[in-house]
Amino acid sequence: MDNATVLVVDDTPENIDILVGILGGEYKVKVAIDGPKALALAAKSAPDIILLDVMMPGMNGYEVCKRLKQDPLTSHIPIIFVTALADVSDETQGFELGAVDYITKPVSAPVVKARVKTHLALYDQKRLLEEEVKVRTKELEETRFEIIRRLGRAAEYKDNETGLHVIRMSHYARLLAKQAGLPDKYCELIYNAAPMHDIGKIGTPDSILKKPAKLDDAEWLEMQRHAEIGAEIIGEHKDPLLAMARRIALTHHEKWDGSGYPNGLSGTDIPIEGRIVAIADVFDALTSIRPYKKAWSVEDTMKLIEDEAGTQFDPELVEHFKQILDEAIKIRDTHHETE
């Protein structure tokens, strides 16, 4: 690793001079004469490798190593102990603390150069591999999110000509979750899970979904089954995204007063993601053009949502939604339906 930084830690100036003389021609070398100074230097600007003396007054090398490995900012740095101790138990203790190698004193220049070069190369390979894993993991996550969004849109195409509903309501859900004070990670999770809310409509007959007249009792019961069908399609998973998508599919038609479906849940027994999506879903459905209706005005839609606070919707979330209304309108206008 060209121009790598080596931190040499030793309480004896002569030993530091020897190691600087050996490594100074190939690497940038920093020095510390005790443990606290070494920790401070490493925390300020992490070196690529550390050569650490064991026998130092006050804080010995083992304690320095332990603290470096406990700090997330320095735990990755390879540490080579440089010591006169040659007992197997001493080496074992060092390796257990996370050191990668030992060099015994008096040091040999070729050995020092070879060990430092080897561990820097290994460290560099490890970092490259970790970066590749991060990139690949991100690609897989993006692919998974896109599949979920596409499946959500597939369901919407059964009764919505463009499928833009799932895009808009997912944005609304994320905004509402954020306004409600939920963590950023949760907000991203609900944004990516919300498109699956009506996936169960895939199992609903077109004769019911596209019926222009009012559904009769039997048809309405069949329509309600889409919540349970959606949960069955998604299945039960440990994956947080799919687990949330299943809860949303199953509960976004439950009502605050317990009169919803499929299980008649009420209040906070309804998962908060179900309560959030219920508002996002209704706001978008009412303010959007559908083959069987014109779009409602935002004013009329908000009047209905406010009137239903405490009955259909979580009243606290309704108040939060009022605070993000301007942002929701911008999203609606950006992803609008065409006549």
N, C-alpha and C positions, 0 to 999 in steps of 0.2 A: 504494500500500500504506500504509494508515493506521498511524501510530505505528511506522513502520519505524525501525530503528537504522542510522545511517550512521557509519562509522568514518573520520575524517579523519586522514591521516598526512602531516605536513610538519615539517621541522626549523626553519621560520621562524614564530615566534608570530604575526606580522602576517598571514601567509597563512592560518593556522588561524582567526584572528579573523574574517577576511573570509568564509570558507566557513561558519563557525558562524553568522555573521550572516545569510547567505543562506538556510541550511537549518534553522536552529534553530526557526523558527516552525512548521514542518510535520513535522519529524522529531526523534527522539531522537538527538543527536549526541555521539559519543565522540571523543576526540582522543588522538593519540600523536605524540611529537616525534622518534621515530626508529624504525628497523626492528625491533629486538628488542622494544620496548614494543608495537609494533603486533601482532607475532606472539603475544605473551603475551596481549594483550587479545582477539584473535580466537580463540585457543585456549580461553580461559576462558569466553567467551560470544560465539558467532559473530554478527557483525553481519549485516544484510541486504544491505549494499553497502559497498564501500570506495573512498574517494577517496584516491589514493596519489601522492605526489610522487615524481619520478624521481631528481632530483639531491639526495641526502642524504649526509652524511659517514658513513664506516664502511660500513654496509649500505645500498646504494642501492635504489631502488624496484624495479628489475628482479629483484634477489635476493630481496626481500621477496615479490614476486609469485610467483616460482619456488617458494619454500618453502611459501607458502600453497596453491598448486596441487598440491604433492606430498603434503600432509597430507589424508587422507580426511575429516577433520572440518571442513576449511575450503576444500576444493577447489571446492565448489559456489558460493562467494560471488562475485558479479560484482565486478570490479575496474575502476575508471576511473582512468587515469593523468591527473594534473594536472601539467602541465609547461611550461616555456618552450621546450623542445626542439621544433623544428618540422620536422626532417629526416625524409624518408620512411623512411629506414633505422631511425630511432629508433622510429617508429610500428610498423614491421614487426616489430621485435624485441619490442615490447610485446604485439602481437597473437599472436605465436608463443608467448609465454609464457602466454597465456590471458586477457589483458585483453579487455574488451568494448568499450572506447571510450577516446578521448583528449579532454581539455579543455585548451586552451592558455592560458597566463598572458600578460597579466593576464586574470583570469576575468571573464566577463559573468554577472551574476546570472540573467537569463532563460535563458541557455544552460545554466548549472549546474542550475537547477531542472528544465528540460525534459529534460536527459540523465538526471538521477537518477530523475525520475518515469518516464521511458520504460523504463529498465533494471530498475527495481523492478517495473514492470508485467509485463515479459517474464519476469523471475525468478519472479514469483508464478504466472504462467501455466504456466511450466515445472514448478514444484513441484506444481501442481494436476494437470497431465498425468501426471507421474511417479506421483503418488498413485493416480490413476485406473488407470494401467497396473498398479501393484502389486495393486490390488483385483481387477482383471480377471484378472490372472495367477493370483492365489490362487483365484478362482472356477473357472478352467479346471483348475487342479491338483486342486481338490476334486472336480470333475466327473469327471476322469480316474480318481482314486482310487476314486470310487463305482462307476464302470463296471467297474473291475477287480474290486472286491469282489463286485459283482453277478454277473459272469461266473464267479467262483470259487464262489459259492453255487449257480449254475446247475448246475455240475458235481456239487456235493455233493447236490443234490436227486435225482440218479439213484440214490443208494444211502444217503441220509440224509434222514429225513423233514423236518427243520427247517432244515438248512443252517447251523446254529450252529457246526459244527465249524470252518469257516474263520475265524470271528470269534475263537474261543478260541485256536486254534493260532497265529493272527497275533499275539495278545497275548503268548503264551508265547515266540514267536520274538523279539519285540522285547525282552522281559525278559531272555532268555538272551543276546542280542547285547550288551545293556548290561552285564550281569554279566561278560561276557567282555572288557569294556574297549573295545569298538568305539565309534567316534564317534557322537554323537547323530544326525547326519545319516544315517549308515548304519543306525542302529536304526529311524529313521522309514521309511527306504527298504524295509527288510526287512518291516516291519509292513504296508506297503502292497503289497508284491510277493508275500508269502506266500499270500494267498488264491487265487492262480493255480496253486498247486502241483499240483493234480489236474485242471486244466482238460481234460487229455487224455482223461479218463473220458467226455467227451461222445462220443468215437469208439469207446468200448467197448460191445459189445452188452449189452443188459439181461439177456439169458439168462446171461451170465457174471457181471455185477455183482451180480445178485440171486439167484444160484444158492445155495440153502441148504446143499447138500452140498459136499464138497471138490472143487476144480477138478482136472480131469485135466491131463496134461502139455500138450496142445494149447491148452486153455483158459487155463492159467497163462501160456503164452507170449503169448497174445493179450492177457491182462490186463497183462502187463509192457509192452506196446506203448504204454500210455497215457503213459508218460514222454516218449517220442519224439513221440507225437501232440501232446502239450501244447506241446512246444518248437516244433513246426511251426505250431500254431495261433497262438502268440504271435509267432513270426517273429523275425528278427534286426533289431535297432534300435539306433541310437546313444543313444536315450533311456535314461538310467541305470535308471529304474524298470522299463521293459519288458525291458531287457537282464538285469537281476537276476531278474525273473519267469521269463524263459526258462531261466536257469541253474538256478533252483530246480526248475522243472518237470522238467528233464532229469536232475537229479542227486540229488534227495531220496531216491531208493531205492538209491543207491550205498552200499556198506558199507566201514567202516574197513579191513577185512581184504581188500578187493578182490572179495568174493563177491557183490556187489550187481549191479543192472542200471540202465541198459542197456549200459554200456560197461566194467564191471568196474574202475572207478577205485578207488584205495585211498589211505588216509592223507590227507595234505594236498593230494594231486592233486585231491581232491574240493573244489570251492569251499566256503568256510566257510559261505555261506548255505545250501548244500545240506545240510551237516552239522548246522547249527542246526535247520533245518526238519525233518530226519529225526527228531530227538528230540522236537520240539514236536508233530509229527504223530502219532507212536506214543503219546506220553503221552496225548494227547486221544482218540485212537481207542480205546485200551484202557480209559480211565476213563469213557467215554461209553456210553450205551445205544444199541444198534443194533437194527434189526428182527430180526437173526439172533443176537443175543447180549445178555447182561446186562453191566452196567458192572463192570469190575474195581475192586477197592479200590485206593486210592493206594499202600498198602503193597506189594501184589502187583505193581503196575505198576512201582514204583520198583525192586523186587527184580529184575525182568526187565531193566530199563534198565541197572542197575548190573552185572548178570551179563553183559550184552552190551557193556559198555565195553571197547574195544580189539578187539572183533570186529565188531559191527554199528555201534557208535557211537564217535565221537571221545571218548576217555577224559577228556581235559581239559574238554570241554564237558559231559560227564556230571557232573563235579564242580561245575562252575558251575551246572548245573541244580538240583543238590541244594540250593544256596544260595538259590535263588529259589522253592523248592517251596511255601512258605507263600503267597507272592503268586500262584503259579499256581493253587493251590486256591481262593483268593478269586475269581479270574477264572472258574474252572470253576463255582463256586457262583452267580456273578452271571449267567452265560450258560448256565444248565443246561437240559438236555432235559426234556421232560415225558413221563411214561409213556404 
